[in-house]
Amino acid sequence: MLAWIGDHYISLAEILLCLGKSLADLQWYVKITEIAPEPGAEQLEALSPTTALSIFELLHLVTPGIQIIDGEITATDESGKQQLLLRAVDSSSWDVETDLEQIVLTLEDSYPELTHIE
């Protein structure tokens, strides 16, 4: 999915809010390779990839102005199984990997320009 629509950057915060409560029970892990220098970016960048966050803790860190250039955000269920992977690619796109149909449908409804890659 494109990270930019015209001059609007689709932030991680926007994606998470779009997906809503279907993500509330998941544990989140953040691995940032590169992030644009914005207020608050250093907190996100300093996170250990092994630090588990709730969706609320993650949303607190990813204000709409935060632009992730390269990195991965992974969500796991209570058993540790990966449910969702969001990968920022060169600040130009978000790769989304999931087997959860509801997440795919929600993203398709919100971002009609979404492209499926098998």
C-alpha positions in Angstrom: 0.0 0.0 0.0 1.4 3.4 -0.8 2.6 5.5 2.1 1.8 8.7 0.2 -1.5 9.8 -1.4 -0.7 13.0 -3.1 1.0 15.1 -0.4 -0.6 13.1 2.5 1.7 10.7 4.4 -0.2 7.7 5.7 1.3 7.3 9.1 1.5 4.2 11.3 -0.9 6.0 13.7 -3.4 6.4 10.9 -3.2 2.7 9.9 -3.6 1.6 13.5 -6.6 3.8 14.1 -8.1 2.6 10.8 -7.8 -1.1 12.0 -9.3 -0.2 15.3 -10.3 -2.6 18.1 -9.4 -5.7 16.2 -5.8 -4.9 17.3 -6.6 -4.3 21.0 -5.6 -7.7 22.4 -2.3 -8.0 20.5 1.3 -7.4 21.7 3.3 -5.0 19.5 7.0 -5.0 18.7 8.8 -2.2 16.9 12.1 -2.4 15.0 13.0 0.9 13.5 15.8 1.0 11.0 15.3 4.7 10.0 12.9 7.4 11.0 12.5 11.0 10.0 13.7 13.5 12.7 10.5 14.6 14.3 9.7 15.4 18.0 9.2 12.0 19.7 11.0 10.0 17.0 13.9 9.3 19.4 11.6 7.4 21.8 10.3 5.1 19.1 13.8 4.6 17.7 15.2 3.8 21.2 12.7 0.9 21.7 14.3 -2.6 21.9 12.7 -4.9 19.3 12.0 -7.3 22.2 9.9 -4.8 24.2 6.3 -5.8 24.1 3.8 -2.9 23.9 0.1 -2.7 24.1 -1.8 -0.9 21.2 -2.3 2.1 23.5 1.4 2.4 24.4 2.3 2.1 20.7 -0.3 4.8 19.7 1.1 7.1 22.4 4.5 6.8 20.6 3.4 7.1 17.0 1.8 10.5 16.7 0.6 11.4 13.1 3.7 13.4 12.5 6.0 10.5 12.9 7.3 9.2 9.6 8.9 5.8 9.6 11.3 5.5 6.7 12.3 1.9 7.2 11.2 -0.5 9.9 8.9 -3.3 11.0 6.0 -3.3 13.4 4.9 -6.8 14.4 1.7 -7.8 16.3 1.4 -11.1 18.0 -1.4 -12.8 19.9 -1.3 -14.2 23.4 0.4 -17.4 22.2 3.1 -15.4 20.5 1.9 -16.2 16.9 2.4 -13.3 14.5 -0.9 -11.9 13.4 0.2 -8.8 11.5 3.5 -7.3 10.1 3.6 -3.7 9.0 6.9 -2.9 7.1 7.8 0.6 6.2 9.8 0.5 2.9 11.9 3.6 2.1 9.1 5.9 3.2 7.3 5.1 0.0 5.1 2.2 1.0 3.8 0.0 3.7 4.0 -3.8 3.2 1.2 -5.5 5.2 1.4 -9.2 5.9 -1.5 -10.9 7.7 -3.8 -13.9 7.5 -6.6 -12.1 9.2 -9.3 -11.4 6.6 -10.9 -8.6 8.7 -7.7 -6.6 8.6 -7.4 -7.0 4.8 -11.0 -6.0 4.3 -10.7 -2.9 6.6 -7.6 -1.7 4.7 -9.2 -2.3 1.3 -12.2 -0.2 2.4 -10.0 2.6 3.8 -7.3 2.6 1.1 -8.8 1.6 -2.3 -5.4 2.0 -4.0 -4.1 -1.0 -2.0 -2.3 -3.5 -4.1 -2.2 -7.2 -3.3 1.1 -9.1 -3.7 0.9 -12.8 -3.4 
